[in-house]
Amino acid sequence: MYEKPKLLWGDAKELLLSVPDASQDLVLTDPPYDMLTSNIKTPPLTHATKEILVRHFKRILKPTGNIL
């Protein structure tokens, strides 16, 4: 039996802290990775922030998980 999917909405740097290790099948993310266009209101992520997010993604994904 499958669990009902749960969508977390908010600041990933904060939300990821509450996600247990190796508990997720999928990380679906769409932050402003180095996009410099006039219609984006938030600045691109810094290299340090990207490193933090990637560390958390690796930590929370199950061994068979995926990142999109």
CHARMM-style PDB file with segment names, atoms N, HN, CA, C and O in Angstrom:
ATOM      1  N   MET     1       0.845  -1.177   0.000  1.00  0.00      PROA
ATOM      2  CA  MET     1       0.000   0.000   0.000  1.00  0.00      PROA
ATOM      3  C   MET     1       0.892   1.244   0.000  1.00  0.00      PROA
ATOM      4  O   MET     1       1.899   1.304   0.707  1.00  0.00      PROA
ATOM      5  N   TYR     2       0.509   2.213  -0.792  1.00  0.00      PROA
ATOM      6  HN  TYR     2      -0.308   2.164  -1.366  1.00  0.00      PROA
ATOM      7  CA  TYR     2       1.269   3.449  -0.905  1.00  0.00      PROA
ATOM      8  C   TYR     2       0.765   4.485   0.093  1.00  0.00      PROA
ATOM      9  O   TYR     2      -0.420   4.537   0.423  1.00  0.00      PROA
ATOM     10  N   GLU     3       1.692   5.301   0.559  1.00  0.00      PROA
ATOM     11  HN  GLU     3       2.655   5.259   0.291  1.00  0.00      PROA
ATOM     12  CA  GLU     3       1.302   6.429   1.399  1.00  0.00      PROA
ATOM     13  C   GLU     3       0.811   7.559   0.504  1.00  0.00      PROA
ATOM     14  O   GLU     3       1.255   7.706  -0.634  1.00  0.00      PROA
ATOM     15  N   LYS     4      -0.099   8.341   1.031  1.00  0.00      PROA
ATOM     16  HN  LYS     4      -0.459   8.221   1.956  1.00  0.00      PROA
ATOM     17  CA  LYS     4      -0.586   9.506   0.306  1.00  0.00      PROA
ATOM     18  C   LYS     4       0.559  10.502   0.172  1.00  0.00      PROA
ATOM     19  O   LYS     4       1.210  10.818   1.169  1.00  0.00      PROA
ATOM     20  N   PRO     5       0.825  11.010  -1.040  1.00  0.00      PROA
ATOM     21  CA  PRO     5       1.917  11.987  -1.204  1.00  0.00      PROA
ATOM     22  C   PRO     5       1.681  13.232  -0.351  1.00  0.00      PROA
ATOM     23  O   PRO     5       0.545  13.653  -0.132  1.00  0.00      PROA
ATOM     24  N   LYS     6       2.778  13.804   0.120  1.00  0.00      PROA
ATOM     25  HN  LYS     6       3.701  13.463  -0.058  1.00  0.00      PROA
ATOM     26  CA  LYS     6       2.702  15.015   0.937  1.00  0.00      PROA
ATOM     27  C   LYS     6       3.580  16.084   0.282  1.00  0.00      PROA
ATOM     28  O   LYS     6       4.747  15.840  -0.025  1.00  0.00      PROA
ATOM     29  N   LEU     7       3.021  17.235   0.080  1.00  0.00      PROA
ATOM     30  HN  LEU     7       2.073  17.433   0.329  1.00  0.00      PROA
ATOM     31  CA  LEU     7       3.739  18.346  -0.515  1.00  0.00      PROA
ATOM     32  C   LEU     7       4.132  19.326   0.578  1.00  0.00      PROA
ATOM     33  O   LEU     7       3.288  19.792   1.344  1.00  0.00      PROA
ATOM     34  N   LEU     8       5.419  19.633   0.642  1.00  0.00      PROA
ATOM     35  HN  LEU     8       6.105  19.255   0.020  1.00  0.00      PROA
ATOM     36  CA  LEU     8       5.902  20.631   1.603  1.00  0.00      PROA
ATOM     37  C   LEU     8       6.141  21.930   0.851  1.00  0.00      PROA
ATOM     38  O   LEU     8       6.792  21.935  -0.193  1.00  0.00      PROA
ATOM     39  N   TRP     9       5.628  23.007   1.365  1.00  0.00      PROA
ATOM     40  HN  TRP     9       5.099  23.003   2.213  1.00  0.00      PROA
ATOM     41  CA  TRP     9       5.745  24.311   0.705  1.00  0.00      PROA
ATOM     42  C   TRP     9       6.408  25.272   1.676  1.00  0.00      PROA
ATOM     43  O   TRP     9       5.930  25.449   2.797  1.00  0.00      PROA
ATOM     44  N   GLY    10       7.496  25.892   1.263  1.00  0.00      PROA
ATOM     45  HN  GLY    10       7.885  25.749   0.352  1.00  0.00      PROA
ATOM     46  CA  GLY    10       8.161  26.865   2.110  1.00  0.00      PROA
ATOM     47  C   GLY    10       9.629  26.978   1.775  1.00  0.00      PROA
ATOM     48  O   GLY    10      10.059  26.571   0.696  1.00  0.00      PROA
ATOM     49  N   ASP    11      10.389  27.523   2.682  1.00  0.00      PROA
ATOM     50  HN  ASP    11      10.039  27.854   3.559  1.00  0.00      PROA
ATOM     51  CA  ASP    11      11.820  27.695   2.498  1.00  0.00      PROA
ATOM     52  C   ASP    11      12.509  26.350   2.699  1.00  0.00      PROA
ATOM     53  O   ASP    11      12.496  25.801   3.801  1.00  0.00      PROA
ATOM     54  N   ALA    12      13.102  25.827   1.650  1.00  0.00      PROA
ATOM     55  HN  ALA    12      13.112  26.273   0.755  1.00  0.00      PROA
ATOM     56  CA  ALA    12      13.719  24.492   1.695  1.00  0.00      PROA
ATOM     57  C   ALA    12      14.784  24.387   2.772  1.00  0.00      PROA
ATOM     58  O   ALA    12      14.918  23.343   3.411  1.00  0.00      PROA
ATOM     59  N   LYS    13      15.541  25.451   2.981  1.00  0.00      PROA
ATOM     60  HN  LYS    13      15.432  26.299   2.462  1.00  0.00      PROA
ATOM     61  CA  LYS    13      16.601  25.407   4.003  1.00  0.00      PROA
ATOM     62  C   LYS    13      16.020  25.142   5.383  1.00  0.00      PROA
ATOM     63  O   LYS    13      16.681  24.530   6.222  1.00  0.00      PROA
ATOM     64  N   GLU    14      14.798  25.591   5.629  1.00  0.00      PROA
ATOM     65  HN  GLU    14      14.261  26.088   4.947  1.00  0.00      PROA
ATOM     66  CA  GLU    14      14.135  25.360   6.910  1.00  0.00      PROA
ATOM     67  C   GLU    14      13.394  24.024   6.919  1.00  0.00      PROA
ATOM     68  O   GLU    14      13.503  23.259   7.878  1.00  0.00      PROA
ATOM     69  N   LEU    15      12.648  23.745   5.865  1.00  0.00      PROA
ATOM     70  HN  LEU    15      12.559  24.366   5.086  1.00  0.00      PROA
ATOM     71  CA  LEU    15      11.841  22.530   5.805  1.00  0.00      PROA
ATOM     72  C   LEU    15      12.683  21.262   5.823  1.00  0.00      PROA
ATOM     73  O   LEU    15      12.302  20.275   6.454  1.00  0.00      PROA
ATOM     74  N   LEU    16      13.810  21.277   5.144  1.00  0.00      PROA
ATOM     75  HN  LEU    16      14.119  22.078   4.632  1.00  0.00      PROA
ATOM     76  CA  LEU    16      14.638  20.069   5.057  1.00  0.00      PROA
ATOM     77  C   LEU    16      15.163  19.618   6.411  1.00  0.00      PROA
ATOM     78  O   LEU    16      15.451  18.436   6.599  1.00  0.00      PROA
ATOM     79  N   LEU    17      15.292  20.533   7.344  1.00  0.00      PROA
ATOM     80  HN  LEU    17      15.059  21.494   7.191  1.00  0.00      PROA
ATOM     81  CA  LEU    17      15.781  20.168   8.673  1.00  0.00      PROA
ATOM     82  C   LEU    17      14.842  19.206   9.391  1.00  0.00      PROA
ATOM     83  O   LEU    17      15.284  18.429  10.237  1.00  0.00      PROA
ATOM     84  N   SER    18      13.558  19.247   9.066  1.00  0.00      PROA
ATOM     85  HN  SER    18      13.199  19.878   8.379  1.00  0.00      PROA
ATOM     86  CA  SER    18      12.575  18.406   9.752  1.00  0.00      PROA
ATOM     87  C   SER    18      12.308  17.079   9.039  1.00  0.00      PROA
ATOM     88  O   SER    18      11.539  16.259   9.539  1.00  0.00      PROA
ATOM     89  N   VAL    19      12.931  16.858   7.880  1.00  0.00      PROA
ATOM     90  HN  VAL    19      13.555  17.524   7.473  1.00  0.00      PROA
ATOM     91  CA  VAL    19      12.696  15.629   7.123  1.00  0.00      PROA
ATOM     92  C   VAL    19      13.678  14.550   7.589  1.00  0.00      PROA
ATOM     93  O   VAL    19      14.886  14.786   7.611  1.00  0.00      PROA
ATOM     94  N   PRO    20      13.173  13.374   7.961  1.00  0.00      PROA
ATOM     95  CA  PRO    20      14.051  12.298   8.442  1.00  0.00      PROA
ATOM     96  C   PRO    20      14.994  11.780   7.354  1.00  0.00      PROA
ATOM     97  O   PRO    20      14.692  11.862   6.164  1.00  0.00      PROA
ATOM     98  N   ASP    21      16.120  11.255   7.777  1.00  0.00      PROA
ATOM     99  HN  ASP    21      16.365  11.188   8.744  1.00  0.00      PROA
ATOM    100  CA  ASP    21      17.102  10.665   6.862  1.00  0.00      PROA
ATOM    101  C   ASP    21      16.469   9.519   6.070  1.00  0.00      PROA
ATOM    102  O   ASP    21      15.630   8.779   6.584  1.00  0.00      PROA
ATOM    103  N   ALA    22      16.890   9.389   4.810  1.00  0.00      PROA
ATOM    104  HN  ALA    22      17.572   9.990   4.393  1.00  0.00      PROA
ATOM    105  CA  ALA    22      16.507   8.280   3.928  1.00  0.00      PROA
ATOM    106  C   ALA    22      15.003   7.988   3.963  1.00  0.00      PROA
ATOM    107  O   ALA    22      14.594   6.828   4.006  1.00  0.00      PROA
ATOM    108  N   SER    23      14.197   9.029   3.945  1.00  0.00      PROA
ATOM    109  HN  SER    23      14.530   9.971   3.909  1.00  0.00      PROA
ATOM    110  CA  SER    23      12.749   8.853   4.063  1.00  0.00      PROA
ATOM    111  C   SER    23      11.975   9.220   2.803  1.00  0.00      PROA
ATOM    112  O   SER    23      10.765   9.001   2.740  1.00  0.00      PROA
ATOM    113  N   GLN    24      12.653   9.774   1.797  1.00  0.00      PROA
ATOM    114  HN  GLN    24      13.636   9.952   1.848  1.00  0.00      PROA
ATOM    115  CA  GLN    24      11.935  10.300   0.632  1.00  0.00      PROA
ATOM    116  C   GLN    24      12.266   9.533  -0.640  1.00  0.00      PROA
ATOM    117  O   GLN    24      13.413   9.158  -0.882  1.00  0.00      PROA
ATOM    118  N   ASP    25      11.224   9.309  -1.451  1.00  0.00      PROA
ATOM    119  HN  ASP    25      10.292   9.614  -1.254  1.00  0.00      PROA
ATOM    120  CA  ASP    25      11.409   8.674  -2.747  1.00  0.00      PROA
ATOM    121  C   ASP    25      11.778   9.694  -3.820  1.00  0.00      PROA
ATOM    122  O   ASP    25      12.446   9.364  -4.800  1.00  0.00      PROA
ATOM    123  N   LEU    26      11.339  10.928  -3.628  1.00  0.00      PROA
ATOM    124  HN  LEU    26      10.796  11.196  -2.832  1.00  0.00      PROA
ATOM    125  CA  LEU    26      11.528  11.944  -4.667  1.00  0.00      PROA
ATOM    126  C   LEU    26      11.723  13.320  -4.039  1.00  0.00      PROA
ATOM    127  O   LEU    26      11.029  13.691  -3.093  1.00  0.00      PROA
ATOM    128  N   VAL    27      12.670  14.060  -4.577  1.00  0.00      PROA
ATOM    129  HN  VAL    27      13.234  13.758  -5.346  1.00  0.00      PROA
ATOM    130  CA  VAL    27      12.812  15.487  -4.284  1.00  0.00      PROA
ATOM    131  C   VAL    27      12.556  16.196  -5.603  1.00  0.00      PROA
ATOM    132  O   VAL    27      13.313  16.033  -6.560  1.00  0.00      PROA
ATOM    133  N   LEU    28      11.489  16.983  -5.654  1.00  0.00      PROA
ATOM    134  HN  LEU    28      10.874  17.116  -4.876  1.00  0.00      PROA
ATOM    135  CA  LEU    28      11.130  17.765  -6.833  1.00  0.00      PROA
ATOM    136  C   LEU    28      11.371  19.217  -6.472  1.00  0.00      PROA
ATOM    137  O   LEU    28      10.711  19.758  -5.584  1.00  0.00      PROA
ATOM    138  N   THR    29      12.308  19.847  -7.152  1.00  0.00      PROA
ATOM    139  HN  THR    29      12.844  19.408  -7.873  1.00  0.00      PROA
ATOM    140  CA  THR    29      12.713  21.192  -6.765  1.00  0.00      PROA
ATOM    141  C   THR    29      12.828  22.093  -7.989  1.00  0.00      PROA
ATOM    142  O   THR    29      13.150  21.631  -9.084  1.00  0.00      PROA
ATOM    143  N   ASP    30      12.566  23.364  -7.797  1.00  0.00      PROA
ATOM    144  HN  ASP    30      12.304  23.739  -6.907  1.00  0.00      PROA
ATOM    145  CA  ASP    30      12.660  24.340  -8.875  1.00  0.00      PROA
ATOM    146  C   ASP    30      13.075  25.700  -8.331  1.00  0.00      PROA
ATOM    147  O   ASP    30      12.384  26.694  -8.554  1.00  0.00      PROA
ATOM    148  N   PRO    31      14.210  25.753  -7.614  1.00  0.00      PROA
ATOM    149  CA  PRO    31      14.673  27.050  -7.133  1.00  0.00      PROA
ATOM    150  C   PRO    31      15.317  27.850  -8.268  1.00  0.00      PROA
ATOM    151  O   PRO    31      15.548  27.314  -9.351  1.00  0.00      PROA
ATOM    152  N   PRO    32      15.601  29.107  -8.027  1.00  0.00      PROA
ATOM    153  CA  PRO    32      16.212  29.939  -9.082  1.00  0.00      PROA
ATOM    154  C   PRO    32      17.704  29.658  -9.250  1.00  0.00      PROA
ATOM    155  O   PRO    32      18.540  30.492  -8.901  1.00  0.00      PROA
ATOM    156  N   TYR    33      18.036  28.485  -9.782  1.00  0.00      PROA
ATOM    157  HN  TYR    33      17.357  27.808 -10.066  1.00  0.00      PROA
ATOM    158  CA  TYR    33      19.438  28.128  -9.997  1.00  0.00      PROA
ATOM    159  C   TYR    33      20.076  29.007 -11.066  1.00  0.00      PROA
ATOM    160  O   TYR    33      19.913  28.756 -12.260  1.00  0.00      PROA
ATOM    161  N   ASP    34      20.791  30.022 -10.643  1.00  0.00      PROA
ATOM    162  HN  ASP    34      20.923  30.225  -9.673  1.00  0.00      PROA
ATOM    163  CA  ASP    34      21.577  30.882 -11.532  1.00  0.00      PROA
ATOM    164  C   ASP    34      20.808  31.446 -12.714  1.00  0.00      PROA
ATOM    165  O   ASP    34      21.368  31.643 -13.792  1.00  0.00      PROA
ATOM    166  N   MET    35      19.542  31.701 -12.511  1.00  0.00      PROA
ATOM    167  HN  MET    35      19.087  31.541 -11.635  1.00  0.00      PROA
ATOM    168  CA  MET    35      18.754  32.278 -13.593  1.00  0.00      PROA
ATOM    169  C   MET    35      18.732  33.792 -13.423  1.00  0.00      PROA
ATOM    170  O   MET    35      18.290  34.303 -12.394  1.00  0.00      PROA
ATOM    171  N   LEU    36      19.194  34.479 -14.403  1.00  0.00      PROA
ATOM    172  HN  LEU    36      19.553  34.064 -15.239  1.00  0.00      PROA
ATOM    173  CA  LEU    36      19.217  35.938 -14.351  1.00  0.00      PROA
ATOM    174  C   LEU    36      18.269  36.487 -15.418  1.00  0.00      PROA
ATOM    175  O   LEU    36      18.676  36.745 -16.551  1.00  0.00      PROA
ATOM    176  N   THR    37      17.021  36.658 -15.045  1.00  0.00      PROA
ATOM    177  HN  THR    37      16.691  36.448 -14.125  1.00  0.00      PROA
ATOM    178  CA  THR    37      16.046  37.241 -15.955  1.00  0.00      PROA
ATOM    179  C   THR    37      15.297  38.346 -15.224  1.00  0.00      PROA
ATOM    180  O   THR    37      15.291  38.402 -13.995  1.00  0.00      PROA
ATOM    181  N   SER    38      14.687  39.192 -15.973  1.00  0.00      PROA
ATOM    182  HN  SER    38      14.692  39.146 -16.972  1.00  0.00      PROA
ATOM    183  CA  SER    38      14.013  40.347 -15.377  1.00  0.00      PROA
ATOM    184  C   SER    38      12.735  39.976 -14.630  1.00  0.00      PROA
ATOM    185  O   SER    38      12.267  40.755 -13.800  1.00  0.00      PROA
ATOM    186  N   ASN    39      12.159  38.803 -14.906  1.00  0.00      PROA
ATOM    187  HN  ASN    39      12.540  38.171 -15.581  1.00  0.00      PROA
ATOM    188  CA  ASN    39      10.900  38.457 -14.246  1.00  0.00      PROA
ATOM    189  C   ASN    39      11.085  37.649 -12.957  1.00  0.00      PROA
ATOM    190  O   ASN    39      10.092  37.304 -12.316  1.00  0.00      PROA
ATOM    191  N   ILE    40      12.306  37.340 -12.564  1.00  0.00      PROA
ATOM    192  HN  ILE    40      13.113  37.620 -13.085  1.00  0.00      PROA
ATOM    193  CA  ILE    40      12.547  36.628 -11.310  1.00  0.00      PROA
ATOM    194  C   ILE    40      12.794  37.644 -10.213  1.00  0.00      PROA
ATOM    195  O   ILE    40      13.664  38.507 -10.331  1.00  0.00      PROA
ATOM    196  N   LYS    41      12.023  37.534  -9.153  1.00  0.00      PROA
ATOM    197  HN  LYS    41      11.316  36.833  -9.057  1.00  0.00      PROA
ATOM    198  CA  LYS    41      12.077  38.523  -8.072  1.00  0.00      PROA
ATOM    199  C   LYS    41      13.073  38.160  -6.976  1.00  0.00      PROA
ATOM    200  O   LYS    41      13.418  39.011  -6.157  1.00  0.00      PROA
ATOM    201  N   THR    42      13.542  36.908  -6.944  1.00  0.00      PROA
ATOM    202  HN  THR    42      13.262  36.216  -7.610  1.00  0.00      PROA
ATOM    203  CA  THR    42      14.501  36.495  -5.924  1.00  0.00      PROA
ATOM    204  C   THR    42      15.883  36.331  -6.548  1.00  0.00      PROA
ATOM    205  O   THR    42      15.993  35.941  -7.710  1.00  0.00      PROA
ATOM    206  N   PRO    43      16.918  36.620  -5.803  1.00  0.00      PROA
ATOM    207  CA  PRO    43      18.265  36.478  -6.353  1.00  0.00      PROA
ATOM    208  C   PRO    43      18.639  35.010  -6.519  1.00  0.00      PROA
ATOM    209  O   PRO    43      18.071  34.153  -5.842  1.00  0.00      PROA
ATOM    210  N   PRO    44      19.578  34.705  -7.400  1.00  0.00      PROA
ATOM    211  CA  PRO    44      20.029  33.329  -7.572  1.00  0.00      PROA
ATOM    212  C   PRO    44      20.626  32.802  -6.274  1.00  0.00      PROA
ATOM    213  O   PRO    44      21.090  33.570  -5.431  1.00  0.00      PROA
ATOM    214  N   LEU    45      20.608  31.493  -6.129  1.00  0.00      PROA
ATOM    215  HN  LEU    45      20.231  30.869  -6.814  1.00  0.00      PROA
ATOM    216  CA  LEU    45      21.193  30.862  -4.952  1.00  0.00      PROA
ATOM    217  C   LEU    45      22.712  31.000  -4.974  1.00  0.00      PROA
ATOM    218  O   LEU    45      23.335  30.943  -6.034  1.00  0.00      PROA
ATOM    219  N   THR    46      23.289  31.177  -3.814  1.00  0.00      PROA
ATOM    220  HN  THR    46      22.783  31.223  -2.952  1.00  0.00      PROA
ATOM    221  CA  THR    46      24.751  31.229  -3.733  1.00  0.00      PROA
ATOM    222  C   THR    46      25.299  29.809  -3.809  1.00  0.00      PROA
ATOM    223  O   THR    46      24.569  28.837  -3.617  1.00  0.00      PROA
ATOM    224  N   HSD    47      26.580  29.706  -4.088  1.00  0.00      PROA
ATOM    225  HN  HSD    47      27.174  30.495  -4.244  1.00  0.00      PROA
ATOM    226  CA  HSD    47      27.227  28.390  -4.140  1.00  0.00      PROA
ATOM    227  C   HSD    47      27.090  27.675  -2.801  1.00  0.00      PROA
ATOM    228  O   HSD    47      26.834  26.472  -2.765  1.00  0.00      PROA
ATOM    229  N   ALA    48      27.258  28.400  -1.709  1.00  0.00      PROA
ATOM    230  HN  ALA    48      27.466  29.378  -1.739  1.00  0.00      PROA
ATOM    231  CA  ALA    48      27.152  27.801  -0.375  1.00  0.00      PROA
ATOM    232  C   ALA    48      25.746  27.265  -0.121  1.00  0.00      PROA
ATOM    233  O   ALA    48      25.593  26.182   0.444  1.00  0.00      PROA
ATOM    234  N   THR    49      24.733  27.997  -0.524  1.00  0.00      PROA
ATOM    235  HN  THR    49      24.857  28.877  -0.983  1.00  0.00      PROA
ATOM    236  CA  THR    49      23.353  27.541  -0.343  1.00  0.00      PROA
ATOM    237  C   THR    49      23.088  26.292  -1.167  1.00  0.00      PROA
ATOM    238  O   THR    49      22.431  25.366  -0.692  1.00  0.00      PROA
ATOM    239  N   LYS    50      23.589  26.255  -2.395  1.00  0.00      PROA
ATOM    240  HN  LYS    50      24.122  27.008  -2.781  1.00  0.00      PROA
ATOM    241  CA  LYS    50      23.420  25.066  -3.233  1.00  0.00      PROA
ATOM    242  C   LYS    50      24.057  23.848  -2.573  1.00  0.00      PROA
ATOM    243  O   LYS    50      23.480  22.761  -2.586  1.00  0.00      PROA
ATOM    244  N   GLU    51      25.244  24.026  -1.998  1.00  0.00      PROA
ATOM    245  HN  GLU    51      25.712  24.910  -1.987  1.00  0.00      PROA
ATOM    246  CA  GLU    51      25.935  22.923  -1.318  1.00  0.00      PROA
ATOM    247  C   GLU    51      25.107  22.409  -0.141  1.00  0.00      PROA
ATOM    248  O   GLU    51      25.008  21.199   0.060  1.00  0.00      PROA
ATOM    249  N   ILE    52      24.521  23.302   0.627  1.00  0.00      PROA
ATOM    250  HN  ILE    52      24.601  24.285   0.464  1.00  0.00      PROA
ATOM    251  CA  ILE    52      23.685  22.909   1.763  1.00  0.00      PROA
ATOM    252  C   ILE    52      22.475  22.115   1.283  1.00  0.00      PROA
ATOM    253  O   ILE    52      22.154  21.067   1.844  1.00  0.00      PROA
ATOM    254  N   LEU    53      21.814  22.608   0.260  1.00  0.00      PROA
ATOM    255  HN  LEU    53      22.075  23.460  -0.195  1.00  0.00      PROA
ATOM    256  CA  LEU    53      20.630  21.920  -0.260  1.00  0.00      PROA
ATOM    257  C   LEU    53      20.980  20.533  -0.781  1.00  0.00      PROA
ATOM    258  O   LEU    53      20.269  19.569  -0.497  1.00  0.00      PROA
ATOM    259  N   VAL    54      22.057  20.420  -1.534  1.00  0.00      PROA
ATOM    260  HN  VAL    54      22.635  21.202  -1.765  1.00  0.00      PROA
ATOM    261  CA  VAL    54      22.462  19.120  -2.082  1.00  0.00      PROA
ATOM    262  C   VAL    54      22.768  18.143  -0.956  1.00  0.00      PROA
ATOM    263  O   VAL    54      22.399  16.972  -1.043  1.00  0.00      PROA
ATOM    264  N   ARG    55      23.432  18.598   0.091  1.00  0.00      PROA
ATOM    265  HN  ARG    55      23.732  19.549   0.161  1.00  0.00      PROA
ATOM    266  CA  ARG    55      23.715  17.733   1.243  1.00  0.00      PROA
ATOM    267  C   ARG    55      22.424  17.204   1.865  1.00  0.00      PROA
ATOM    268  O   ARG    55      22.319  16.023   2.195  1.00  0.00      PROA
ATOM    269  N   HSD    56      21.449  18.089   2.019  1.00  0.00      PROA
ATOM    270  HN  HSD    56      21.534  19.049   1.751  1.00  0.00      PROA
ATOM    271  CA  HSD    56      20.166  17.668   2.578  1.00  0.00      PROA
ATOM    272  C   HSD    56      19.427  16.727   1.633  1.00  0.00      PROA
ATOM    273  O   HSD    56      18.832  15.745   2.079  1.00  0.00      PROA
ATOM    274  N   PHE    57      19.458  17.015   0.335  1.00  0.00      PROA
ATOM    275  HN  PHE    57      19.941  17.812  -0.027  1.00  0.00      PROA
ATOM    276  CA  PHE    57      18.794  16.125  -0.628  1.00  0.00      PROA
ATOM    277  C   PHE    57      19.365  14.716  -0.522  1.00  0.00      PROA
ATOM    278  O   PHE    57      18.612  13.742  -0.487  1.00  0.00      PROA
ATOM    279  N   LYS    58      20.675  14.602  -0.473  1.00  0.00      PROA
ATOM    280  HN  LYS    58      21.286  15.392  -0.502  1.00  0.00      PROA
ATOM    281  CA  LYS    58      21.318  13.291  -0.360  1.00  0.00      PROA
ATOM    282  C   LYS    58      20.929  12.617   0.949  1.00  0.00      PROA
ATOM    283  O   LYS    58      20.710  11.406   0.981  1.00  0.00      PROA
ATOM    284  N   ARG    59      20.843  13.377   2.007  1.00  0.00      PROA
ATOM    285  HN  ARG    59      21.021  14.361   1.981  1.00  0.00      PROA
ATOM    286  CA  ARG    59      20.531  12.829   3.326  1.00  0.00      PROA
ATOM    287  C   ARG    59      19.106  12.281   3.397  1.00  0.00      PROA
ATOM    288  O   ARG    59      18.885  11.223   3.987  1.00  0.00      PROA
ATOM    289  N   ILE    60      18.144  12.977   2.810  1.00  0.00      PROA
ATOM    290  HN  ILE    60      18.323  13.836   2.331  1.00  0.00      PROA
ATOM    291  CA  ILE    60      16.747  12.584   2.972  1.00  0.00      PROA
ATOM    292  C   ILE    60      16.282  11.545   1.957  1.00  0.00      PROA
ATOM    293  O   ILE    60      15.266  10.885   2.176  1.00  0.00      PROA
ATOM    294  N   LEU    61      17.005  11.389   0.856  1.00  0.00      PROA
ATOM    295  HN  LEU    61      17.831  11.925   0.678  1.00  0.00      PROA
ATOM    296  CA  LEU    61      16.570  10.441  -0.170  1.00  0.00      PROA
ATOM    297  C   LEU    61      16.815   8.999   0.241  1.00  0.00      PROA
ATOM    298  O   LEU    61      17.838   8.677   0.845  1.00  0.00      PROA
ATOM    299  N   LYS    62      15.869   8.139  -0.092  1.00  0.00      PROA
ATOM    300  HN  LYS    62      15.038   8.401  -0.583  1.00  0.00      PROA
ATOM    301  CA  LYS    62      16.054   6.703   0.059  1.00  0.00      PROA
ATOM    302  C   LYS    62      17.116   6.272  -0.956  1.00  0.00      PROA
ATOM    303  O   LYS    62      17.347   6.983  -1.935  1.00  0.00      PROA
ATOM    304  N   PRO    63      17.766   5.125  -0.743  1.00  0.00      PROA
ATOM    305  CA  PRO    63      18.788   4.673  -1.701  1.00  0.00      PROA
ATOM    306  C   PRO    63      18.278   4.563  -3.135  1.00  0.00      PROA
ATOM    307  O   PRO    63      19.055   4.691  -4.081  1.00  0.00      PROA
ATOM    308  N   THR    64      16.980   4.328  -3.299  1.00  0.00      PROA
ATOM    309  HN  THR    64      16.349   4.224  -2.530  1.00  0.00      PROA
ATOM    310  CA  THR    64      16.397   4.228  -4.644  1.00  0.00      PROA
ATOM    311  C   THR    64      15.716   5.529  -5.064  1.00  0.00      PROA
ATOM    312  O   THR    64      15.022   5.552  -6.080  1.00  0.00      PROA
ATOM    313  N   GLY    65      15.900   6.621  -4.301  1.00  0.00      PROA
ATOM    314  HN  GLY    65      16.464   6.602  -3.476  1.00  0.00      PROA
ATOM    315  CA  GLY    65      15.222   7.881  -4.581  1.00  0.00      PROA
ATOM    316  C   GLY    65      15.783   8.632  -5.766  1.00  0.00      PROA
ATOM    317  O   GLY    65      16.850   8.297  -6.281  1.00  0.00      PROA
ATOM    318  N   ASN    66      15.064   9.644  -6.194  1.00  0.00      PROA
ATOM    319  HN  ASN    66      14.197   9.916  -5.776  1.00  0.00      PROA
ATOM    320  CA  ASN    66      15.444  10.486  -7.331  1.00  0.00      PROA
ATOM    321  C   ASN    66      15.263  11.959  -7.006  1.00  0.00      PROA
ATOM    322  O   ASN    66      14.457  12.336  -6.155  1.00  0.00      PROA
ATOM    323  N   ILE    67      16.032  12.778  -7.703  1.00  0.00      PROA
ATOM    324  HN  ILE    67      16.687  12.471  -8.394  1.00  0.00      PROA
ATOM    325  CA  ILE    67      15.910  14.232  -7.603  1.00  0.00      PROA
ATOM    326  C   ILE    67      15.566  14.760  -8.991  1.00  0.00      PROA
ATOM    327  O   ILE    67      16.231  14.430  -9.973  1.00  0.00      PROA
ATOM    328  N   LEU    68      14.535  15.572  -9.063  1.00  0.00      PROA
ATOM    329  HN  LEU    68      13.994  15.840  -8.266  1.00  0.00      PROA
ATOM    330  CA  LEU    68      14.161  16.236 -10.319  1.00  0.00      PROA
ATOM    331  C   LEU    68      14.159  17.726 -10.082  1.00  0.00      PROA
ATOM    332  OT1 LEU    68      13.873  18.496 -10.999  1.00  0.00      PROA
TER     333      LEU     68
END
